[in-house]
Amino acid sequence: MLALASCSGGNGFPTGGTIHHSDGTRPTLSFATGGANNRYLQAVWGQTADDVWAVGFEGTILHWEGNRWSRFGSGTTTMLYSVWGSGHDDVWAVGAAGSILRWDGNAWAAVTSGTTANLLGVWGSGPNDVWAVGDRSTLLHWDGTTWAASSFVSPGSFYVTFYGVHGTGPNDMWVVGDDGDDVIVHWDGASWAFTRTGDDRGLTGVWSVAPDDVWITTGSGVLHSIGGGWSRPSAAEELSAVWASGPDDVWFVGDHGAVHFDGVAPSTISPASFGTLTGVWGSGPGDVWIVGGIED
């Protein structure tokens, strides 16, 4: 474990991966990795306010322990795209070329995935029910012992690239992506249901506030479903990820900063100078972490 310091580039902004924090208002910079352009952090997830993980470029894994960010060895130099866990001693990170790492409370270690596809999202309902999704129509399931491919069949003639996965339980999970057009699939615990909304900019992230309250980020804004059907409640923006503490506290992040939905209307609360934002997670309305990167 190594404590870290931040660096700034010639434009006055920090270069490399960035971490911002919000107490419910405009996010402020908490930490920057420094380094070359495009060395972005990709995702953030936590168990509690003092146990938060961020992952990204070259196998980078950072941990917030309540008062500072520290770097942990990952054993890989591949890009890590997503992180999720069921507890303090059971955390998963997934990434390029089928990379899957697991934290057991003491160290990160590689776990065999059985695929070379890029894994772009991970989520689970518990320690024995975890899903990893990615390109080439990849949907993997962890049953507590091994990772195995799902029986999902692509709806068209092209592979689907799945970017996001989230749900409320083992019988209610959403996976989103694109195959040239948008792809939404829902798992009810027994089978997959497929739908499209007509969004040809690609679907990038998903969050289920409740079984009948689902948000999706897209290359042209957000989609929202309340009890069925999809609406578009925001202006067009290129968004990458979504997190919510409840129906009146939803955060979206992307190329143009962060957007917050208060239950009435979305509003932009950070400018594009925050760089490209790629991941968001919070322990509650007053404790939200946002990761991404800034080029020099």
Protein Blocks (a to p, Z undefined) as FASTA:
>chain_A
ZZddddddfkopaehjdddddehiacddfbdebhaehiacfbdcdfblklccdddeehia
cddehjaccdddehiabdcfbdcdfbfklccdddeehiacddehjaccdddehiabdcfb
dcdfbfklccdddehhiacddehjaccddfbdcfblbdcddfbdcdfbfklccddddehi
acddddehjaccdddehianbpabdcdfbfklccdddfkbcaddehiajddfbdcdddfb
dcdfbfklccdddfeocaddehlaccdfbdfknopafbdcdfbfklccddddddZZ
